[in-house]
Amino acid sequence: MATASRPLPRRRQLFFSAAAVAAVAILALTAAPFAAAADPPAPSGGDTGTSGAAAASGGATSDVSTINMAPVAAPSGPKAAANTSFSKPPGPPAGWIRARSSWYGTPKPFVDTFAPTRGGGESAFGILEWGGCGYTNADGSLVYPKEAVSSYADNNPDFPGSCGRCYEVRCVDGIVMGVNDMAVPYSNYYYFPAYGQAKDEMGRSFPGNPAEKDGYVYVRCWDPNKTVRVHIIDVCPCWYEPKNMKPYVQPSCCYKNSTNPRAGQVEMDLSFWVYEQLAHPMYPEMMLDIRPVDCGSGAALPTDPGYISRDTLYGEMVGTGWSWFPYYTPTHNFNVTAPGWGLGGSTAACAEVAPGGGMTWWCRGCYRPGYQPFNGATSISLWLRDRYNPGNTPPVKVMVAQQEDDTYCPGEAYLTSITPSAKGGDGWLQWTLPFDSTFRCGNATSTRDKLSIQAVGSSNIWFCVDDVKVQFGKPETTKK
């Protein structure tokens, strides 16, 4: 069913991504960028919005034509052929994935080193907030520490449902590789020997690049055995459509869907504060071993398909695999995590929205086999609280859709017409909605990957949501 009568989330333009700005910044500093002609044509469909950083902060990198970085001089001496002076590192251990990472979210002291030719202040290499997973409160605060976050490329094999997923990462000593595991010339990155004096936030100097004379990047890890656990909060798009700019390909994020030398690898963009725990940030990228893990215990999880939370879209936080975005928020009053505002004093997701506004949970790419979060669902249950009128039913409807092709199931649950299944303290109400009879998705159920709660009244409403569950057996009606 078409969505002409159902406004799409206004914040859809923020679904891509603060990390993308970092890629813009880094690519803008390349000495000899490769032409995009070698890359595939723009994919059709899907979500193609602007950078969250550009929209939120004015976009220090929204106009790459203003960047004036002197090109690096060619290395002296004969240039070595790829993988002759330095061979690629040994493969990863069983259960791990070989990957590569750049960084974003740079602190100003480090940026100041590049200021004479780069400029841009603290946002020069991207910002962590306003990423493609929506894990930012209205005041700009992230729900996870900056020392434990990363973005993930949308062409990685296990990208579907990666928002909120945790990975254990560690640095791999050696050459930075690209397409076909070939060494990538450093002219493809922002790396410039002239800035080798830049110290990281811990005061450590750049340990040097043994492959500099050959024109490549060889990373010396601080400690190859050190691991860091990161939450995915953002997306690095292969095909990037920034606001007020022509779209273009970001080869580093294209995995094997590009022949550009920077492509060919599973790609992350670690936060600067994660990256510097593993290697000096003067290295433009480093090779990693990564594996998905349980965010709490650190226990290893399967890699194919990647883990998503099929039964919990919201508990104390958005469930693993799900992005969260409020839309039509004229007062800019929303929290993906509002501590103490949830059922029984727990944490809730809250937003003040205009008519037609609401909240959206989207499991990115989860229409694909192996994910499909609503396939086999028997019911959806959720708790709501009207903050203006606690105990009253807020004028909202609940919808199920597929974000990528912009289609909604024909059934809609208008909560003012449905008796709550339970009542909690402080004005909280629960609804349990039989899936098939309520939403009538039919054969399209398996490809649905979005849940939306939308205001249907004539004035602003302010409401909170907690304990959003999908049942695959007997419907759950109470919260312990």
TIKOL-41450 format. One line per 4 residues: number of its first residue (from 0); for each residue z, y, x of C-alpha. Coordinates in steps of 0.05 Angstrom, whole numbers, padded with zeros to 5 digits. Last residue first. Layout:
# residues N
NUM) Z/Y/X | ...
This chain:
# residues 480
479) 00710/-00153/00149 | 00650/-00125/00112 | 00634/-00153/00044 | 00572/-00174/00005
475) 00533/-00221/00052 | 00474/-00254/00018 | 00471/-00330/00025 | 00418/-00347/00076
471) 00372/-00305/00119 | 00411/-00240/00111 | 00390/-00174/00142 | 00448/-00127/00155
467) 00461/-00052/00158 | 00535/-00043/00173 | 00538/00032/00167 | 00499/00091/00138
463) 00522/00163/00131 | 00498/00216/00083 | 00484/00290/00079 | 00437/00311/00023
459) 00391/00371/00018 | 00363/00388/-00050 | 00313/00362/-00102 | 00330/00288/-00098
455) 00290/00230/-00068 | 00322/00223/00001 | 00293/00167/00043 | 00323/00105/00074
451) 00270/00071/00117 | 00266/00000/00145 | 00209/-00017/00194 | 00180/-00081/00224
447) 00140/-00114/00169 | 00090/-00166/00196 | 00122/-00229/00168 | 00131/-00198/00099
443) 00057/-00184/00089 | 00046/-00248/00049 | 00089/-00220/-00007 | 00121/-00153/00008
439) 00153/-00149/-00061 | 00209/-00101/-00038 | 00263/-00117/-00089 | 00244/-00186/-00113
435) 00230/-00213/-00043 | 00289/-00181/-00007 | 00347/-00186/-00054 | 00384/-00120/-00043
431) 00458/-00120/-00028 | 00487/-00050/-00037 | 00552/-00025/-00009 | 00591/00039/-00026
427) 00637/00080/00019 | 00679/00133/-00016 | 00739/00135/00032 | 00754/00061/00024
423) 00703/00008/00007 | 00665/-00010/-00055 | 00622/-00072/-00065 | 00556/-00095/-00096
419) 00536/-00025/-00117 | 00499/-00022/-00184 | 00425/-00004/-00176 | 00390/00054/-00210
415) 00420/00108/-00164 | 00400/00063/-00106 | 00326/00070/-00117 | 00301/00006/-00083
411) 00226/00008/-00071 | 00175/-00048/-00081 | 00102/-00038/-00060 | 00113/-00058/00013
407) 00093/-00001/00058 | 00033/00009/00104 | 00027/00055/00164 | -00011/00007/00208
403) 00038/00011/00266 | 00099/00028/00225 | 00100/-00034/00182 | 00141/-00022/00120
399) 00205/-00034/00081 | 00234/00019/00035 | 00303/00040/00011 | 00310/00098/-00039
395) 00359/00155/-00038 | 00397/00199/-00087 | 00467/00189/-00058 | 00512/00145/-00100
391) 00579/00179/-00111 | 00643/00156/-00077 | 00644/00213/-00028 | 00606/00275/-00054
387) 00581/00319/00003 | 00589/00263/00055 | 00552/00212/00011 | 00572/00146/00041
383) 00527/00086/00049 | 00538/00012/00065 | 00480/-00035/00075 | 00455/-00104/00054
379) 00385/-00133/00060 | 00368/-00198/00027 | 00333/-00266/00033 | 00296/-00253/00099
375) 00247/-00308/00121 | 00205/-00260/00163 | 00241/-00194/00163 | 00249/-00187/00239
371) 00178/-00209/00259 | 00192/-00225/00333 | 00158/-00289/00358 | 00092/-00271/00326
367) 00076/-00196/00330 | 00098/-00148/00276 | 00154/-00131/00324 | 00113/-00079/00362
363) 00170/-00028/00359 | 00228/-00050/00315 | 00234/00012/00273 | 00296/00038/00236
359) 00282/00102/00198 | 00329/00154/00169 | 00317/00206/00115 | 00275/00264/00092
355) 00235/00271/00028 | 00282/00323/00002 | 00317/00354/00062 | 00363/00315/00108
351) 00434/00317/00134 | 00442/00256/00179 | 00493/00203/00196 | 00493/00137/00234
347) 00563/00107/00231 | 00620/00088/00278 | 00685/00056/00254 | 00740/00090/00214
343) 00742/00036/00160 | 00668/00045/00145 | 00639/00096/00192 | 00656/00169/00207
339) 00705/00154/00263 | 00652/00157/00317 | 00585/00187/00294 | 00531/00149/00331
335) 00458/00163/00315 | 00483/00231/00296 | 00448/00284/00254 | 00452/00358/00236
331) 00390/00395/00258 | 00398/00438/00195 | 00325/00427/00175 | 00330/00351/00185
327) 00263/00326/00158 | 00267/00260/00195 | 00323/00218/00226 | 00301/00168/00279
323) 00328/00101/00301 | 00295/00050/00348 | 00310/-00023/00338 | 00307/-00082/00387
319) 00382/-00088/00397 | 00419/-00062/00336 | 00433/00012/00327 | 00506/00024/00344
315) 00575/00005/00317 | 00539/-00040/00269 | 00467/-00023/00252 | 00403/-00063/00246
311) 00441/-00129/00248 | 00409/-00196/00229 | 00345/-00196/00269 | 00375/-00170/00334
307) 00319/-00173/00384 | 00310/-00215/00447 | 00244/-00217/00483 | 00195/-00272/00466
303) 00187/-00296/00519 | 00241/-00271/00566 | 00300/-00312/00542 | 00370/-00283/00554
299) 00416/-00284/00615 | 00490/-00271/00604 | 00512/-00200/00620 | 00571/-00206/00573
295) 00562/-00143/00533 | 00489/-00122/00538 | 00466/-00194/00537 | 00413/-00200/00591
291) 00339/-00191/00602 | 00317/-00204/00674 | 00292/-00159/00729 | 00270/-00165/00801
287) 00246/-00099/00825 | 00192/-00066/00867 | 00201/00007/00884 | 00168/00071/00864
283) 00163/00143/00889 | 00209/00128/00949 | 00242/00196/00959 | 00292/00171/00906
279) 00329/00129/00958 | 00340/00058/00936 | 00385/00016/00890 | 00439/00063/00866
275) 00389/00120/00872 | 00346/00088/00818 | 00403/00083/00767 | 00420/00157/00772
271) 00346/00177/00773 | 00338/00140/00707 | 00295/00078/00714 | 00223/00082/00692
267) 00202/00010/00683 | 00136/-00025/00694 | 00112/-00097/00694 | 00055/-00093/00744
263) -00021/-00090/00743 | -00034/-00016/00744 | -00028/00035/00801 | -00095/00013/00832
259) -00132/00028/00766 | -00164/-00034/00737 | -00127/-00026/00671 | -00099/-00072/00617
255) -00060/-00113/00667 | 00005/-00073/00661 | -00016/-00006/00630 | 00047/00034/00647
251) 00027/00053/00718 | -00043/00070/00692 | -00020/00128/00649 | -00084/00138/00607
247) -00101/00205/00576 | -00094/00246/00513 | -00117/00319/00515 | -00059/00367/00513
243) -00026/00408/00459 | 00026/00354/00445 | 00021/00294/00491 | -00022/00234/00472
239) -00008/00179/00523 | -00044/00113/00527 | -00003/00067/00573 | 00060/00092/00540
235) 00127/00093/00578 | 00180/00083/00524 | 00252/00104/00520 | 00324/00082/00513
231) 00325/00013/00547 | 00396/-00002/00567 | 00409/-00018/00641 | 00452/-00068/00680
227) 00452/-00054/00755 | 00447/-00107/00809 | 00463/-00104/00884 | 00435/-00161/00926
223) 00378/-00122/00957 | 00428/-00070/00983 | 00406/00001/00999 | 00334/-00021/00990
219) 00282/-00005/01044 | 00217/00008/01008 | 00149/00004/01040 | 00100/00055/01012
215) 00028/00055/01036 | -00017/00100/01079 | -00019/00056/01141 | 00022/00104/01182
211) 00072/00108/01125 | 00084/00033/01123 | 00153/00035/01155 | 00176/00087/01104
207) 00241/00122/01122 | 00315/00115/01108 | 00316/00179/01066 | 00383/00212/01076
203) 00446/00197/01035 | 00487/00253/01005 | 00509/00213/00944 | 00465/00256/00899
199) 00404/00237/00940 | 00383/00275/01002 | 00315/00308/01012 | 00296/00310/01086
195) 00234/00267/01073 | 00201/00325/01038 | 00144/00334/01088 | 00130/00259/01083
191) 00102/00269/01013 | 00109/00215/00958 | 00086/00240/00890 | 00045/00178/00880
187) -00028/00155/00885 | -00034/00183/00956 | 00017/00129/00973 | -00039/00077/00975
183) -00020/00019/00930 | -00011/-00050/00962 | -00048/-00103/00924 | -00012/-00148/00875
179) -00076/-00155/00833 | -00065/-00084/00809 | -00005/-00050/00840 | 00045/-00064/00895
175) 00100/-00025/00930 | 00110/-00059/00997 | 00178/-00087/01016 | 00251/-00096/00998
171) 00264/-00116/00926 | 00313/-00074/00886 | 00356/-00104/00831 | 00354/-00100/00755
167) 00394/-00132/00699 | 00361/-00114/00634 | 00390/-00094/00567 | 00353/-00086/00502
163) 00366/-00022/00463 | 00293/-00010/00450 | 00254/-00070/00476 | 00235/-00096/00407
159) 00164/-00112/00428 | 00156/-00097/00504 | 00160/-00170/00527 | 00090/-00172/00558
155) 00094/-00102/00586 | 00041/-00057/00555 | 00091/-00009/00523 | 00125/00007/00589
151) 00201/00008/00589 | 00248/00067/00597 | 00315/00064/00632 | 00389/00074/00623
147) 00454/00056/00659 | 00475/00115/00704 | 00456/00164/00649 | 00512/00134/00608
143) 00493/00109/00538 | 00496/00144/00470 | 00459/00204/00497 | 00483/00274/00480
139) 00432/00327/00460 | 00476/00360/00407 | 00433/00327/00352 | 00451/00258/00378
135) 00403/00220/00423 | 00386/00145/00419 | 00319/00157/00385 | 00282/00099/00419
131) 00224/00141/00445 | 00267/00188/00484 | 00299/00253/00463 | 00345/00257/00524
127) 00331/00228/00592 | 00292/00287/00619 | 00227/00290/00658 | 00211/00303/00731
123) 00211/00379/00729 | 00263/00381/00674 | 00319/00404/00720 | 00279/00463/00746
119) 00203/00464/00737 | 00178/00486/00805 | 00131/00442/00847 | 00109/00481/00908
115) 00170/00519/00931 | 00215/00479/00883 | 00207/00411/00915 | 00275/00409/00949
111) 00305/00444/00889 | 00289/00382/00848 | 00343/00343/00885 | 00396/00395/00871
107) 00370/00400/00799 | 00384/00329/00778 | 00322/00287/00761 | 00314/00253/00694
103) 00259/00205/00715 | 00248/00145/00761 | 00193/00098/00784 | 00199/00023/00775
99) 00164/-00042/00790 | 00171/-00112/00763 | 00178/-00184/00785 | 00211/-00223/00729
95) 00273/-00266/00737 | 00291/-00334/00707 | 00273/-00372/00770 | 00277/-00327/00832
91) 00225/-00273/00842 | 00163/-00282/00886 | 00164/-00267/00961 | 00148/-00195/00979
87) 00075/-00174/00990 | 00048/-00174/01060 | 00054/-00114/01106 | 00002/-00096/01159
83) -00050/-00138/01124 | -00031/-00130/01051 | -00080/-00074/01038 | -00126/-00058/01096
79) -00094/-00016/01151 | -00114/00056/01161 | -00133/00074/01233 | -00090/00129/01264
75) -00059/00189/01232 | -00042/00189/01159 | -00086/00236/01116 | -00052/00302/01101
71) -00016/00307/01035 | -00045/00353/00984 | -00011/00420/00970 | 00022/00421/00902
67) 00002/00474/00852 | 00025/00456/00783 | 00001/00504/00729 | -00057/00458/00709
63) -00006/00405/00690 | 00011/00441/00626 | 00064/00403/00587 | 00105/00390/00649
59) 00162/00438/00636 | 00158/00417/00563 | 00194/00469/00521 | 00258/00429/00520
55) 00256/00388/00457 | 00182/00380/00443 | 00163/00370/00516 | 00221/00323/00527
51) 00204/00282/00466 | 00134/00274/00491 | 00082/00278/00437 | 00061/00224/00388
47) 00015/00165/00389 | 00042/00111/00343 | -00003/00051/00330 | -00076/00054/00310
43) -00135/00053/00357 | -00130/00041/00432 | -00161/00094/00476 | -00217/00065/00519
39) -00198/00019/00577 | -00186/00047/00647 | -00237/00054/00702 | -00261/00120/00675
35) -00190/00147/00683 | -00208/00174/00751 | -00160/00159/00808 | -00114/00215/00831
31) -00121/00238/00903 | -00061/00279/00926 | -00017/00261/00868 | 00033/00314/00846
27) 00010/00318/00774 | 00017/00243/00769 | 00091/00249/00783 | 00102/00304/00732
23) 00062/00270/00678 | 00098/00205/00691 | 00164/00241/00685 | 00140/00271/00619
19) 00125/00200/00594 | 00199/00184/00603 | 00215/00233/00548 | 00173/00195/00498
15) 00131/00176/00454 | 00167/00166/00387 | 00178/00242/00385 | 00117/00256/00341
11) 00147/00209/00290 | 00204/00259/00283 | 00174/00281/00217 | 00184/00211/00190
7) 00124/00193/00147 | 00122/00223/00078 | 00116/00171/00023 | 00066/00189/-00032
3) 00006/00181/00012 | 00035/00118/00043 | -00019/00068/00028 | 00000/00000/00000
